[in-house]
Amino acid sequence: YACGGIAYAALRIYSEGESTLTFENGFATMRDGDNVYLISYSGSETNVTIPEGVTHIYTYAFGDGVEHVTFASTVKEIMESAFYESGVKTVTLNEGLEVIGDSAFYYADLEALTLPSTVKVIGEDAFYSTALEGVIAIPASVETIGYRAFYDVDGTITFLVSAASAPEGWESGWDKYDYYGNHMVLWGFTGEDITYTSVSYTHLTLPTN
């Protein structure tokens, strides 16, 4: 992230309150009131842990080089395009995370996803053209999912959803796989014991009513 980009981000974040820009261990962060924004990571580590206290992952915060990111317990929002076209393959998301913004992982190398039980918003194109496939559970906390949130990923996804049908805030087309079809959605899923292979389910517990 060039110095000019950091300066631009700082100007966008800056409010009338007291703001502080900090560089430490490759992380550029900016405090603005009660919020701490991770603006960029420029270190050499491929496996990084976001510092405690960070509340927001800013736009274009990560690029190539980092393969795994462990989130601090304080992160509330992954902002628009935060991991845009990044090399990140896996992430450990924290309980307390509420928002995954539009295009947050757009064209990233992300291979696996476990959503915490606190997520409320998954933005439009959030995981567009990532390497995701297999089974993903959508927690009951999710109130909004944007259009094409999981579009053009590496393989079809089976979503396990506890709701009986799409909540009002889930946009039509949130589950589109490509131009021709959608991912599989198991509505009203309450099973806890499931084994999945690329060919078929070998064990699946479904609601009885």
Contacts in CASP RR format, 6 or more apart in sequence:
PFRMAT RR
TARGET T0000
AUTHOR 0000-0000-0000
METHOD contacts of the structure
MODEL  1
YACGGIAYAALRIYSEGESTLTFENGFATMRDGDNVYLISYSGSETNVTI
PEGVTHIYTYAFGDGVEHVTFASTVKEIMESAFYESGVKTVTLNEGLEVI
GDSAFYYADLEALTLPSTVKVIGEDAFYSTALEGVIAIPASVETIGYRAF
YDVDGTITFLVSAASAPEGWESGWDKYDYYGNHMVLWGFTGEDITYTSVS
YTHLTLPTN
1 28 0 8 1.000
1 39 0 8 1.000
1 40 0 8 1.000
1 41 0 8 1.000
1 42 0 8 1.000
1 60 0 8 1.000
1 61 0 8 1.000
5 40 0 8 1.000
6 21 0 8 1.000
6 28 0 8 1.000
6 39 0 8 1.000
6 40 0 8 1.000
9 30 0 8 1.000
9 37 0 8 1.000
9 39 0 8 1.000
9 40 0 8 1.000
9 58 0 8 1.000
9 59 0 8 1.000
10 19 0 8 1.000
10 21 0 8 1.000
10 30 0 8 1.000
10 39 0 8 1.000
13 19 0 8 1.000
13 30 0 8 1.000
13 32 0 8 1.000
13 37 0 8 1.000
13 39 0 8 1.000
13 58 0 8 1.000
14 32 0 8 1.000
15 32 0 8 1.000
15 33 0 8 1.000
17 32 0 8 1.000
17 33 0 8 1.000
18 33 0 8 1.000
19 30 0 8 1.000
19 31 0 8 1.000
19 32 0 8 1.000
19 33 0 8 1.000
20 30 0 8 1.000
20 31 0 8 1.000
21 28 0 8 1.000
21 29 0 8 1.000
21 30 0 8 1.000
22 28 0 8 1.000
22 29 0 8 1.000
22 30 0 8 1.000
22 31 0 8 1.000
24 51 0 8 1.000
25 43 0 8 1.000
25 51 0 8 1.000
26 41 0 8 1.000
26 42 0 8 1.000
26 43 0 8 1.000
27 38 0 8 1.000
27 40 0 8 1.000
27 41 0 8 1.000
27 50 0 8 1.000
27 51 0 8 1.000
28 38 0 8 1.000
28 39 0 8 1.000
28 40 0 8 1.000
28 41 0 8 1.000
28 42 0 8 1.000
29 36 0 8 1.000
29 37 0 8 1.000
29 38 0 8 1.000
29 39 0 8 1.000
29 51 0 8 1.000
29 54 0 8 1.000
30 36 0 8 1.000
30 37 0 8 1.000
30 39 0 8 1.000
31 37 0 8 1.000
34 55 0 8 1.000
35 55 0 8 1.000
35 56 0 8 1.000
36 53 0 8 1.000
36 54 0 8 1.000
36 55 0 8 1.000
36 56 0 8 1.000
36 74 0 8 1.000
37 54 0 8 1.000
37 55 0 8 1.000
37 56 0 8 1.000
37 57 0 8 1.000
37 58 0 8 1.000
38 50 0 8 1.000
38 51 0 8 1.000
38 54 0 8 1.000
38 56 0 8 1.000
38 57 0 8 1.000
38 58 0 8 1.000
38 61 0 8 1.000
39 58 0 8 1.000
39 61 0 8 1.000
40 58 0 8 1.000
40 60 0 8 1.000
40 61 0 8 1.000
40 62 0 8 1.000
41 48 0 8 1.000
41 61 0 8 1.000
41 62 0 8 1.000
41 66 0 8 1.000
45 66 0 8 1.000
46 65 0 8 1.000
46 66 0 8 1.000
46 67 0 8 1.000
46 68 0 8 1.000
47 66 0 8 1.000
47 67 0 8 1.000
47 68 0 8 1.000
47 70 0 8 1.000
48 66 0 8 1.000
48 68 0 8 1.000
48 69 0 8 1.000
48 70 0 8 1.000
49 69 0 8 1.000
49 70 0 8 1.000
49 72 0 8 1.000
50 57 0 8 1.000
50 69 0 8 1.000
50 70 0 8 1.000
50 71 0 8 1.000
50 72 0 8 1.000
50 75 0 8 1.000
51 72 0 8 1.000
52 72 0 8 1.000
52 73 0 8 1.000
52 74 0 8 1.000
53 72 0 8 1.000
53 74 0 8 1.000
54 72 0 8 1.000
54 74 0 8 1.000
54 75 0 8 1.000
55 74 0 8 1.000
55 75 0 8 1.000
55 76 0 8 1.000
55 77 0 8 1.000
56 75 0 8 1.000
56 76 0 8 1.000
56 77 0 8 1.000
56 78 0 8 1.000
56 79 0 8 1.000
57 75 0 8 1.000
57 77 0 8 1.000
57 78 0 8 1.000
57 79 0 8 1.000
57 82 0 8 1.000
57 83 0 8 1.000
58 79 0 8 1.000
58 82 0 8 1.000
59 79 0 8 1.000
59 80 0 8 1.000
59 81 0 8 1.000
59 82 0 8 1.000
59 84 0 8 1.000
60 81 0 8 1.000
60 82 0 8 1.000
60 84 0 8 1.000
61 82 0 8 1.000
61 83 0 8 1.000
62 69 0 8 1.000
62 82 0 8 1.000
62 83 0 8 1.000
62 86 0 8 1.000
62 87 0 8 1.000
62 88 0 8 1.000
63 83 0 8 1.000
63 84 0 8 1.000
63 85 0 8 1.000
63 86 0 8 1.000
63 87 0 8 1.000
63 88 0 8 1.000
64 86 0 8 1.000
64 87 0 8 1.000
65 87 0 8 1.000
66 86 0 8 1.000
66 87 0 8 1.000
66 88 0 8 1.000
67 87 0 8 1.000
67 88 0 8 1.000
67 89 0 8 1.000
67 90 0 8 1.000
67 109 0 8 1.000
68 88 0 8 1.000
68 89 0 8 1.000
68 90 0 8 1.000
68 91 0 8 1.000
68 92 0 8 1.000
69 88 0 8 1.000
69 90 0 8 1.000
69 91 0 8 1.000
69 92 0 8 1.000
70 91 0 8 1.000
70 92 0 8 1.000
71 91 0 8 1.000
71 92 0 8 1.000
71 93 0 8 1.000
71 94 0 8 1.000
71 97 0 8 1.000
72 94 0 8 1.000
73 94 0 8 1.000
73 95 0 8 1.000
73 96 0 8 1.000
74 94 0 8 1.000
75 94 0 8 1.000
75 96 0 8 1.000
75 97 0 8 1.000
76 96 0 8 1.000
76 97 0 8 1.000
76 98 0 8 1.000
76 99 0 8 1.000
77 97 0 8 1.000
77 98 0 8 1.000
77 99 0 8 1.000
77 101 0 8 1.000
78 97 0 8 1.000
78 99 0 8 1.000
78 100 0 8 1.000
78 101 0 8 1.000
78 104 0 8 1.000
79 101 0 8 1.000
79 104 0 8 1.000
80 101 0 8 1.000
80 102 0 8 1.000
80 103 0 8 1.000
80 104 0 8 1.000
81 102 0 8 1.000
81 103 0 8 1.000
81 104 0 8 1.000
81 106 0 8 1.000
82 101 0 8 1.000
82 104 0 8 1.000
82 105 0 8 1.000
83 104 0 8 1.000
83 105 0 8 1.000
83 106 0 8 1.000
83 108 0 8 1.000
83 110 0 8 1.000
84 103 0 8 1.000
84 104 0 8 1.000
84 105 0 8 1.000
84 106 0 8 1.000
84 107 0 8 1.000
84 108 0 8 1.000
85 106 0 8 1.000
85 107 0 8 1.000
85 108 0 8 1.000
86 105 0 8 1.000
86 108 0 8 1.000
86 109 0 8 1.000
87 108 0 8 1.000
87 109 0 8 1.000
88 105 0 8 1.000
88 108 0 8 1.000
88 109 0 8 1.000
88 110 0 8 1.000
89 109 0 8 1.000
89 110 0 8 1.000
89 111 0 8 1.000
89 112 0 8 1.000
89 131 0 8 1.000
90 110 0 8 1.000
90 111 0 8 1.000
90 112 0 8 1.000
91 110 0 8 1.000
91 113 0 8 1.000
92 114 0 8 1.000
93 114 0 8 1.000
93 115 0 8 1.000
93 116 0 8 1.000
93 119 0 8 1.000
94 116 0 8 1.000
95 116 0 8 1.000
95 117 0 8 1.000
95 118 0 8 1.000
96 116 0 8 1.000
96 118 0 8 1.000
97 116 0 8 1.000
97 118 0 8 1.000
97 119 0 8 1.000
98 118 0 8 1.000
98 119 0 8 1.000
98 120 0 8 1.000
98 121 0 8 1.000
99 119 0 8 1.000
99 120 0 8 1.000
99 121 0 8 1.000
100 119 0 8 1.000
100 121 0 8 1.000
100 122 0 8 1.000
100 123 0 8 1.000
100 126 0 8 1.000
101 121 0 8 1.000
101 122 0 8 1.000
101 123 0 8 1.000
101 126 0 8 1.000
102 123 0 8 1.000
102 124 0 8 1.000
102 125 0 8 1.000
102 126 0 8 1.000
102 146 0 8 1.000
103 123 0 8 1.000
103 124 0 8 1.000
103 125 0 8 1.000
103 126 0 8 1.000
103 128 0 8 1.000
104 123 0 8 1.000
104 126 0 8 1.000
104 127 0 8 1.000
105 126 0 8 1.000
105 127 0 8 1.000
105 128 0 8 1.000
105 130 0 8 1.000
106 125 0 8 1.000
106 126 0 8 1.000
106 127 0 8 1.000
106 128 0 8 1.000
106 129 0 8 1.000
107 128 0 8 1.000
107 129 0 8 1.000
107 130 0 8 1.000
108 130 0 8 1.000
109 130 0 8 1.000
109 131 0 8 1.000
110 127 0 8 1.000
110 130 0 8 1.000
110 131 0 8 1.000
110 132 0 8 1.000
111 130 0 8 1.000
111 131 0 8 1.000
111 132 0 8 1.000
112 132 0 8 1.000
113 127 0 8 1.000
113 132 0 8 1.000
113 136 0 8 1.000
114 136 0 8 1.000
114 137 0 8 1.000
115 122 0 8 1.000
115 136 0 8 1.000
115 137 0 8 1.000
115 138 0 8 1.000
115 139 0 8 1.000
115 142 0 8 1.000
116 139 0 8 1.000
117 139 0 8 1.000
117 140 0 8 1.000
117 141 0 8 1.000
118 139 0 8 1.000
118 141 0 8 1.000
119 139 0 8 1.000
119 141 0 8 1.000
119 142 0 8 1.000
120 141 0 8 1.000
120 142 0 8 1.000
120 143 0 8 1.000
120 144 0 8 1.000
121 142 0 8 1.000
121 143 0 8 1.000
121 144 0 8 1.000
121 145 0 8 1.000
122 142 0 8 1.000
122 144 0 8 1.000
122 145 0 8 1.000
122 146 0 8 1.000
122 149 0 8 1.000
122 174 0 8 1.000
123 144 0 8 1.000
123 145 0 8 1.000
123 146 0 8 1.000
123 149 0 8 1.000
124 146 0 8 1.000
124 147 0 8 1.000
124 148 0 8 1.000
124 149 0 8 1.000
124 171 0 8 1.000
125 146 0 8 1.000
125 147 0 8 1.000
125 148 0 8 1.000
125 149 0 8 1.000
125 151 0 8 1.000
126 146 0 8 1.000
126 149 0 8 1.000
126 150 0 8 1.000
127 149 0 8 1.000
127 150 0 8 1.000
127 153 0 8 1.000
128 148 0 8 1.000
128 149 0 8 1.000
128 150 0 8 1.000
128 151 0 8 1.000
128 152 0 8 1.000
128 153 0 8 1.000
129 151 0 8 1.000
129 152 0 8 1.000
129 153 0 8 1.000
130 153 0 8 1.000
130 154 0 8 1.000
131 153 0 8 1.000
131 154 0 8 1.000
132 150 0 8 1.000
132 153 0 8 1.000
132 154 0 8 1.000
132 155 0 8 1.000
132 157 0 8 1.000
133 153 0 8 1.000
133 154 0 8 1.000
133 155 0 8 1.000
133 156 0 8 1.000
133 157 0 8 1.000
134 155 0 8 1.000
134 156 0 8 1.000
134 157 0 8 1.000
134 158 0 8 1.000
134 196 0 8 1.000
134 198 0 8 1.000
135 157 0 8 1.000
135 158 0 8 1.000
135 159 0 8 1.000
135 160 0 8 1.000
135 194 0 8 1.000
135 196 0 8 1.000
136 150 0 8 1.000
136 157 0 8 1.000
136 158 0 8 1.000
136 159 0 8 1.000
136 160 0 8 1.000
137 159 0 8 1.000
137 160 0 8 1.000
137 161 0 8 1.000
137 189 0 8 1.000
138 145 0 8 1.000
138 159 0 8 1.000
138 160 0 8 1.000
138 161 0 8 1.000
138 162 0 8 1.000
139 162 0 8 1.000
140 162 0 8 1.000
140 163 0 8 1.000
142 167 0 8 1.000
142 170 0 8 1.000
143 167 0 8 1.000
143 169 0 8 1.000
144 169 0 8 1.000
144 170 0 8 1.000
144 171 0 8 1.000
145 169 0 8 1.000
145 170 0 8 1.000
145 171 0 8 1.000
145 174 0 8 1.000
146 170 0 8 1.000
146 171 0 8 1.000
146 174 0 8 1.000
147 171 0 8 1.000
147 172 0 8 1.000
147 173 0 8 1.000
147 174 0 8 1.000
147 176 0 8 1.000
148 173 0 8 1.000
148 174 0 8 1.000
148 176 0 8 1.000
149 174 0 8 1.000
149 175 0 8 1.000
150 157 0 8 1.000
150 174 0 8 1.000
150 175 0 8 1.000
150 176 0 8 1.000
150 177 0 8 1.000
150 183 0 8 1.000
151 176 0 8 1.000
151 177 0 8 1.000
151 178 0 8 1.000
152 177 0 8 1.000
152 178 0 8 1.000
153 177 0 8 1.000
155 177 0 8 1.000
156 177 0 8 1.000
156 183 0 8 1.000
156 184 0 8 1.000
157 177 0 8 1.000
157 183 0 8 1.000
157 184 0 8 1.000
158 183 0 8 1.000
158 184 0 8 1.000
158 185 0 8 1.000
158 186 0 8 1.000
158 196 0 8 1.000
159 175 0 8 1.000
159 183 0 8 1.000
159 184 0 8 1.000
159 185 0 8 1.000
159 186 0 8 1.000
160 186 0 8 1.000
160 189 0 8 1.000
160 191 0 8 1.000
160 194 0 8 1.000
161 185 0 8 1.000
161 186 0 8 1.000
161 187 0 8 1.000
161 188 0 8 1.000
161 189 0 8 1.000
162 188 0 8 1.000
162 189 0 8 1.000
162 190 0 8 1.000
163 187 0 8 1.000
163 188 0 8 1.000
164 187 0 8 1.000
164 188 0 8 1.000
165 187 0 8 1.000
166 174 0 8 1.000
173 182 0 8 1.000
175 182 0 8 1.000
175 183 0 8 1.000
175 185 0 8 1.000
176 182 0 8 1.000
176 183 0 8 1.000
177 183 0 8 1.000
186 206 0 8 1.000
188 207 0 8 1.000
189 206 0 8 1.000
189 207 0 8 1.000
190 205 0 8 1.000
190 206 0 8 1.000
190 207 0 8 1.000
191 204 0 8 1.000
191 205 0 8 1.000
191 206 0 8 1.000
191 207 0 8 1.000
192 205 0 8 1.000
193 203 0 8 1.000
193 205 0 8 1.000
194 201 0 8 1.000
194 203 0 8 1.000
194 204 0 8 1.000
194 205 0 8 1.000
195 201 0 8 1.000
195 202 0 8 1.000
195 203 0 8 1.000
196 202 0 8 1.000
END
